């Protein structure tokens, strides 16, 4: 994120490079940087003749180079943006000769999503020398909640740990999806408010009481009644609560408990750092570790592997997901 801020700051100051190659697994920052260049490098009057958006599936590298070599009209520079540039992955290396000697009055931007250049090849080295290569790496799940907090803090909002965890569990690590949902919340919530689970439930449709976060907590506390109520709700709403996601999250949870059992230092700060969880949730893990000895945790992990296969239709004879989840719950909490 610091790299993104620096890039944007340089562009604002007019410190422009002739090539911006934006690549990587996380599309969110690729789009953000590209959009910022598209919106801010040229004035509205200059854009008509000097800004062009191309799409990888519709053009060749020769087409792009031809456009990039044009001189700007009544402006200091022109901007050429190539969206979906990953569609040119088979021929992208042929851009190397242009990258070695780019047109100084052109800002050429590539949105190369879900792929990245080979650092050993000529093109990467040429762009690195003359322009900017930005790699947008996908965040790990345990990093996303903190990303949500930081994004909202920059927009004068705060969010409770549970609310951010609900978003992560429901939307995964796709930052674009999460950003879209946060934008919806900002439309309906006053500036400076703290976003709560109730706001998430009312405006996004994620239940604050019946979700994987609450199921994990109920299982950890050995609260059989609450865990059964959540699993029953999941069975009645399988599209919104796919079993494969529930099993995966529980597998991660019990794997973390196994790690916790192996730790000598169970100081909350140490546990939070080792398990890569928000300190707010550490007591849940410590409680669960008390309720599930190491031998039981190992058995639960084996059971979850078994039900992961069943949930994917192997050996379950088309048993409804709701029934499989109830059976899983009995095996975990027995």
PLY file of the C-alpha trace (Angstrom):
ply
format ascii 1.0
element vertex 334
property float x
property float y
property float z
element edge 333
property int vertex1
property int vertex2
end_header
0.00 0.00 0.00
2.93 2.36 0.69
4.19 1.69 -2.83
0.78 2.67 -4.24
0.78 5.92 -2.22
4.26 6.78 -3.50
3.27 6.06 -7.10
0.19 8.28 -6.82
2.19 11.03 -5.09
4.79 11.02 -7.89
2.09 11.21 -10.56
0.44 14.14 -8.75
3.79 15.95 -8.75
4.17 15.35 -12.49
7.01 12.84 -12.02
5.78 10.62 -14.83
7.42 7.59 -16.38
6.99 6.55 -20.04
5.77 3.04 -19.09
3.68 1.76 -16.18
3.42 -2.02 -16.19
0.83 -2.96 -13.56
0.72 -6.71 -13.00
-0.20 -9.36 -10.46
-2.91 -11.44 -8.82
-4.80 -8.63 -7.05
-6.72 -6.56 -9.61
-7.85 -3.89 -7.14
-4.65 -1.82 -7.08
-4.02 -2.32 -10.79
-7.40 -0.72 -11.51
-6.88 2.03 -8.91
-3.52 3.15 -10.32
-4.66 2.88 -13.93
-7.85 4.83 -13.21
-5.86 7.51 -11.40
-3.59 7.98 -14.42
-6.60 7.99 -16.75
-8.39 10.64 -14.67
-5.52 12.93 -13.67
-2.55 13.05 -16.06
-4.32 15.04 -18.80
-6.85 17.83 -18.55
-10.33 17.27 -19.92
-9.46 19.41 -22.95
-6.32 17.37 -23.68
-7.98 13.95 -23.34
-9.98 14.18 -26.57
-6.91 13.99 -28.83
-4.30 12.59 -26.50
-5.82 9.79 -24.42
-6.56 6.36 -25.80
-7.84 3.18 -24.15
-7.06 -0.11 -25.91
-8.00 -3.68 -24.99
-5.58 -6.57 -25.18
-8.00 -8.88 -26.97
-8.49 -6.35 -29.79
-4.94 -5.19 -30.54
-1.43 -6.48 -31.22
1.85 -5.29 -29.72
2.57 -3.55 -33.06
-0.73 -1.64 -32.75
0.19 -0.52 -29.24
3.70 0.56 -30.23
2.34 2.45 -33.24
-0.04 4.41 -30.99
2.62 4.97 -28.35
5.01 6.48 -30.91
2.53 9.18 -31.97
3.26 12.72 -30.92
0.74 14.50 -28.70
-1.51 17.16 -30.21
-1.50 20.55 -28.47
-0.32 18.96 -25.23
2.93 17.99 -23.54
2.15 14.30 -23.57
-0.36 11.61 -24.51
-1.67 8.67 -22.46
-2.20 5.19 -23.89
-3.83 2.64 -21.57
-3.96 -1.05 -22.45
-6.63 -2.80 -20.41
-6.86 -6.61 -20.12
-3.27 -6.68 -21.34
-2.90 -10.25 -20.04
-4.62 -11.32 -23.27
-1.32 -10.42 -24.97
0.77 -12.71 -22.74
1.98 -14.85 -25.66
3.42 -11.89 -27.55
4.20 -9.48 -24.72
7.98 -10.00 -24.96
7.97 -8.35 -28.38
7.38 -5.06 -26.55
11.01 -5.20 -25.35
12.47 -3.10 -28.17
10.01 -0.26 -27.50
10.57 -0.51 -23.74
14.31 -0.10 -24.30
13.70 3.24 -26.04
10.19 4.49 -25.15
8.60 7.66 -26.51
9.30 10.32 -23.83
6.05 12.21 -24.54
3.87 9.10 -24.09
2.64 7.58 -20.83
1.96 3.92 -21.72
0.02 1.93 -19.11
-0.49 -1.85 -19.11
-3.12 -3.54 -16.92
-1.68 -7.06 -16.85
-3.99 -8.80 -14.39
-3.58 -12.24 -12.79
-0.20 -12.72 -14.49
3.28 -11.30 -14.17
6.35 -10.85 -16.33
9.33 -13.18 -16.14
12.01 -11.20 -14.30
14.75 -13.04 -16.16
13.64 -11.83 -19.59
14.53 -8.74 -21.59
11.15 -6.99 -21.32
11.11 -6.95 -17.53
14.65 -5.57 -17.38
13.93 -2.92 -20.01
10.78 -1.64 -18.29
12.49 -1.72 -14.90
15.16 0.58 -16.33
12.93 3.06 -18.17
9.57 2.87 -16.41
7.65 1.42 -13.46
6.80 -2.20 -12.75
4.19 -2.57 -10.03
3.30 -6.05 -8.79
-0.06 -6.22 -7.02
0.14 -9.23 -4.72
-2.93 -10.96 -3.34
-3.41 -10.45 0.38
-3.59 -13.43 2.69
-6.90 -13.84 4.47
-5.40 -12.81 7.80
-4.24 -9.50 6.23
-7.58 -8.43 4.74
-9.31 -7.31 7.95
-6.42 -4.94 8.68
-6.61 -3.67 5.06
-10.32 -2.91 5.56
-9.54 -1.00 8.75
-6.80 1.07 7.07
-8.90 1.86 3.99
-11.80 3.03 6.16
-9.52 5.03 8.46
-8.37 7.03 5.44
-12.01 7.84 4.70
-12.92 8.87 8.28
-14.69 5.62 9.22
-13.88 2.88 11.72
-15.07 -0.72 11.89
-15.38 -3.27 14.69
-13.20 -6.41 14.45
-16.27 -8.64 14.18
-17.75 -6.55 11.34
-14.53 -6.68 9.33
-14.25 -10.43 9.95
-17.81 -10.90 8.66
-16.85 -9.16 5.42
-13.75 -11.32 4.99
-15.60 -14.57 5.62
-18.45 -13.64 3.28
-16.46 -11.99 0.47
-13.08 -13.71 0.77
-9.89 -11.87 -0.22
-11.22 -10.11 -3.33
-10.44 -6.48 -2.51
-12.57 -5.14 -5.37
-15.67 -6.91 -4.02
-14.97 -5.73 -0.49
-14.37 -2.17 -1.69
-17.69 -2.18 -3.55
-19.55 -3.26 -0.41
-17.76 -0.63 1.68
-18.78 2.01 -0.88
-22.42 0.95 -0.42
-22.08 1.33 3.34
-20.55 4.79 3.00
-23.55 5.92 0.96
-26.00 5.12 3.77
-23.86 5.75 6.87
-22.89 9.21 8.18
-19.29 10.34 7.94
-17.18 9.27 10.93
-19.43 6.43 12.10
-18.15 3.09 13.35
-19.34 0.22 11.15
-20.85 -2.59 13.22
-22.14 -6.12 12.54
-25.65 -4.65 12.57
-24.72 -2.29 9.71
-23.29 -5.22 7.76
-26.43 -7.29 8.29
-28.85 -4.47 7.42
-27.05 -3.16 4.33
-25.10 -6.06 2.87
-27.26 -8.98 3.91
-24.71 -10.98 5.91
-26.33 -12.38 9.03
-24.56 -11.21 12.18
-25.77 -14.27 14.12
-25.66 -17.05 11.51
-22.27 -17.03 9.84
-19.04 -19.01 9.90
-17.49 -16.61 12.38
-20.26 -17.32 14.91
-20.15 -21.06 14.15
-16.43 -21.16 14.83
-16.96 -19.31 18.10
-19.83 -21.60 19.19
-17.81 -24.73 18.42
-14.80 -23.33 20.27
-16.97 -22.64 23.31
-18.68 -26.04 22.96
-22.00 -24.24 22.76
-23.88 -27.13 21.15
-27.26 -25.40 20.91
-25.95 -22.30 19.15
-23.72 -24.33 16.83
-26.67 -26.53 15.87
-28.88 -23.48 15.19
-26.24 -22.01 12.86
-25.70 -25.30 11.02
-29.48 -25.67 10.63
-29.62 -22.16 9.13
-26.77 -23.05 6.74
-28.66 -26.16 5.63
-31.73 -24.05 4.86
-29.65 -21.46 2.96
-26.96 -23.50 1.18
-26.35 -21.00 -1.63
-25.30 -18.28 0.79
-23.43 -20.71 3.06
-21.66 -23.35 0.93
-20.35 -26.29 2.91
-16.96 -26.18 1.19
-16.34 -22.71 2.67
-17.46 -23.74 6.16
-15.25 -26.83 6.18
-12.27 -24.83 4.90
-12.64 -22.18 7.61
-13.05 -24.78 10.34
-10.00 -26.63 9.02
-7.95 -23.42 9.29
-9.32 -22.80 12.79
-8.39 -26.24 14.13
-5.01 -26.10 12.38
-4.37 -22.88 14.30
-5.46 -24.60 17.54
-2.93 -27.35 16.83
-0.27 -24.67 16.45
-1.42 -23.05 19.70
-1.13 -26.33 21.60
2.49 -26.59 20.47
3.40 -23.13 21.79
5.22 -22.71 25.09
4.50 -18.98 25.38
0.73 -18.41 25.44
0.90 -14.69 26.09
-1.97 -13.12 24.06
0.38 -10.93 22.01
2.61 -13.88 21.20
-0.42 -15.99 20.24
-1.83 -13.26 18.00
1.47 -12.88 16.16
2.05 -16.63 15.81
-1.47 -17.44 14.60
-1.69 -14.23 12.53
-5.03 -13.24 14.02
-6.40 -9.97 15.38
-5.58 -9.73 19.13
-9.32 -9.13 19.65
-9.97 -12.82 18.85
-7.14 -14.41 20.84
-9.32 -15.33 23.83
-11.58 -17.36 21.53
-8.59 -19.46 20.48
-7.38 -19.89 24.04
-10.88 -20.95 25.16
-11.15 -23.40 22.25
-7.71 -24.86 23.07
-8.91 -25.55 26.60
-12.04 -27.26 25.29
-10.22 -29.32 22.66
-7.04 -31.09 23.80
-4.32 -31.69 21.21
-5.41 -35.29 20.54
-9.00 -34.17 19.92
-7.83 -31.34 17.63
-5.87 -33.84 15.54
-8.95 -36.07 15.29
-11.14 -33.11 14.26
-8.68 -32.16 11.50
-8.87 -35.71 10.13
-12.69 -35.54 10.29
-12.72 -32.22 8.43
-10.58 -33.72 5.66
-13.09 -36.55 5.36
-16.06 -34.17 5.17
-14.29 -31.90 2.71
-14.30 -34.82 0.30
-17.92 -35.69 1.12
-18.99 -32.09 0.63
-17.59 -32.26 -2.89
-19.85 -35.23 -3.64
-17.38 -38.07 -3.18
-18.87 -40.99 -1.26
-21.79 -39.06 0.18
-24.50 -40.45 -2.12
-25.98 -36.98 -2.71
-26.63 -36.37 0.98
-27.90 -32.77 1.46
-25.24 -30.36 2.72
-27.37 -29.54 5.76
-27.37 -33.19 6.85
-23.63 -33.50 6.26
-23.01 -30.40 8.37
-25.11 -31.79 11.23
-23.17 -35.05 11.09
-19.90 -33.11 11.04
-20.98 -31.08 14.05
-21.76 -34.23 16.06
-18.32 -35.68 15.27
-16.51 -32.47 16.18
-18.31 -31.81 19.44
-18.72 -35.37 20.69
0 1
1 2
2 3
3 4
4 5
5 6
6 7
7 8
8 9
9 10
10 11
11 12
12 13
13 14
14 15
15 16
16 17
17 18
18 19
19 20
20 21
21 22
22 23
23 24
24 25
25 26
26 27
27 28
28 29
29 30
30 31
31 32
32 33
33 34
34 35
35 36
36 37
37 38
38 39
39 40
40 41
41 42
42 43
43 44
44 45
45 46
46 47
47 48
48 49
49 50
50 51
51 52
52 53
53 54
54 55
55 56
56 57
57 58
58 59
59 60
60 61
61 62
62 63
63 64
64 65
65 66
66 67
67 68
68 69
69 70
70 71
71 72
72 73
73 74
74 75
75 76
76 77
77 78
78 79
79 80
80 81
81 82
82 83
83 84
84 85
85 86
86 87
87 88
88 89
89 90
90 91
91 92
92 93
93 94
94 95
95 96
96 97
97 98
98 99
99 100
100 101
101 102
102 103
103 104
104 105
105 106
106 107
107 108
108 109
109 110
110 111
111 112
112 113
113 114
114 115
115 116
116 117
117 118
118 119
119 120
120 121
121 122
122 123
123 124
124 125
125 126
126 127
127 128
128 129
129 130
130 131
131 132
132 133
133 134
134 135
135 136
136 137
137 138
138 139
139 140
140 141
141 142
142 143
143 144
144 145
145 146
146 147
147 148
148 149
149 150
150 151
151 152
152 153
153 154
154 155
155 156
156 157
157 158
158 159
159 160
160 161
161 162
162 163
163 164
164 165
165 166
166 167
167 168
168 169
169 170
170 171
171 172
172 173
173 174
174 175
175 176
176 177
177 178
178 179
179 180
180 181
181 182
182 183
183 184
184 185
185 186
186 187
187 188
188 189
189 190
190 191
191 192
192 193
193 194
194 195
195 196
196 197
197 198
198 199
199 200
200 201
201 202
202 203
203 204
204 205
205 206
206 207
207 208
208 209
209 210
210 211
211 212
212 213
213 214
214 215
215 216
216 217
217 218
218 219
219 220
220 221
221 222
222 223
223 224
224 225
225 226
226 227
227 228
228 229
229 230
230 231
231 232
232 233
233 234
234 235
235 236
236 237
237 238
238 239
239 240
240 241
241 242
242 243
243 244
244 245
245 246
246 247
247 248
248 249
249 250
250 251
251 252
252 253
253 254
254 255
255 256
256 257
257 258
258 259
259 260
260 261
261 262
262 263
263 264
264 265
265 266
266 267
267 268
268 269
269 270
270 271
271 272
272 273
273 274
274 275
275 276
276 277
277 278
278 279
279 280
280 281
281 282
282 283
283 284
284 285
285 286
286 287
287 288
288 289
289 290
290 291
291 292
292 293
293 294
294 295
295 296
296 297
297 298
298 299
299 300
300 301
301 302
302 303
303 304
304 305
305 306
306 307
307 308
308 309
309 310
310 311
311 312
312 313
313 314
314 315
315 316
316 317
317 318
318 319
319 320
320 321
321 322
322 323
323 324
324 325
325 326
326 327
327 328
328 329
329 330
330 331
331 332
332 333
